[in-house]
Amino acid sequence: MQTICWAIGEEYDDKALSRLGEALRSLNYEQIDTWQGLGGSQEICHWKLAGPDGYLTIETETYLGLTVEGPVRAMEQLRQRYALLP
């Protein structure tokens, strides 16, 4: 199954993270795993979600930003829903 990665914004962008959470809830995704870590000056937070179109992985990482990775169909729906939010 082909997956794609979407870089939404900076890792500290609380508004983007909040909008992403709202979009995911509206698409019936549920968190199934989470972890966070610190390596040197880099901090990473990782979430895995399950939903109707497969699994999504969300990460916030220093210098890399806020990213979402998942199946093409799920990512297309998520992008569309995210774009509709204020």
C-alpha positions as CSV (number, residue, x, y, z in Angstrom):
1,M,0.0,0.0,0.0
2,Q,1.4,3.4,-1.0
3,T,1.8,6.0,1.7
4,I,2.5,9.7,1.5
5,C,3.8,12.2,4.0
6,W,2.4,15.7,4.5
7,A,4.4,18.4,6.3
8,I,1.8,20.6,7.8
9,G,3.9,23.2,9.6
10,E,6.3,23.9,12.4
11,E,6.4,21.5,15.4
12,Y,5.4,24.3,17.7
13,D,2.4,25.4,15.7
14,D,-0.4,24.8,18.2
15,K,-3.1,26.1,15.8
16,A,-2.1,23.6,13.1
17,L,-2.0,20.8,15.7
18,S,-5.5,21.7,17.0
19,R,-6.9,21.9,13.5
20,L,-5.4,18.5,12.6
21,G,-7.0,17.0,15.7
22,E,-10.4,18.4,14.8
23,A,-10.1,17.1,11.3
24,L,-9.0,13.6,12.5
25,R,-11.9,13.4,15.0
26,S,-14.4,14.4,12.3
27,L,-13.1,11.5,10.1
28,N,-13.4,9.1,13.0
29,Y,-9.8,8.4,13.7
30,E,-8.8,7.2,17.1
31,Q,-5.4,7.2,18.8
32,I,-4.0,3.7,19.4
33,D,-0.5,4.5,20.4
34,T,1.7,7.4,21.5
35,W,5.2,8.0,22.7
36,Q,7.6,10.9,23.1
37,G,11.4,11.2,23.5
38,L,14.3,13.5,23.7
39,G,17.6,13.0,21.9
40,G,20.1,15.8,22.4
41,S,18.4,19.0,21.3
42,Q,15.7,17.2,19.4
43,E,12.3,16.4,20.9
44,I,9.8,14.1,19.2
45,C,6.2,13.3,19.9
46,H,4.6,10.4,18.0
47,W,1.0,9.3,17.6
48,K,-0.5,6.4,15.7
49,L,-4.2,6.5,14.8
50,A,-6.6,4.0,13.3
51,G,-9.5,5.0,11.1
52,P,-11.8,4.0,8.3
53,D,-9.1,4.3,5.7
54,G,-6.2,2.8,7.6
55,Y,-3.5,3.9,10.0
56,L,-2.0,7.4,10.2
57,T,1.3,8.4,11.9
58,I,1.6,11.9,13.3
59,E,4.9,13.3,14.5
60,T,6.1,16.6,15.8
61,E,9.9,16.8,15.7
62,T,12.4,19.6,16.3
63,Y,13.6,21.0,13.0
64,L,11.3,18.7,11.0
65,G,7.9,20.1,12.1
66,L,4.5,18.6,12.2
67,T,4.0,15.7,9.8
68,V,1.3,13.1,9.0
69,E,2.0,9.9,7.1
70,G,-0.6,7.4,5.8
71,P,-2.3,5.8,2.9
72,V,-3.0,8.0,-0.1
73,R,-6.8,7.9,0.2
74,A,-6.8,8.7,3.9
75,M,-4.3,11.6,3.4
76,E,-6.5,13.0,0.6
77,Q,-9.5,13.0,2.8
78,L,-7.6,14.5,5.7
79,R,-6.2,17.3,3.6
80,Q,-9.6,18.2,2.3
81,R,-11.2,18.2,5.7
82,Y,-8.2,20.2,7.2
83,A,-8.6,22.8,4.4
84,L,-12.3,23.4,5.3
85,L,-11.5,24.3,9.0
86,P,-11.1,27.9,10.1
